[in-house]
């Protein structure tokens, strides 16, 4: 699993094995996380708040 974070467009692309990338663009979307971290809920707006704040 990998994330590609675009700070200019405030978009996160999530890459999972053998799947098409998922695109997260809305500030209230809950991001996909690895299987070992399923209890972790990261919201796109929170991530950009930390990165750009």
Secondary structure, 3 states (H helix, E strand, C coil): CEEEEECCCCEEEEECCCCCCEEECCCCCECCCCHHHCCCCCEHHHHHHHHHC
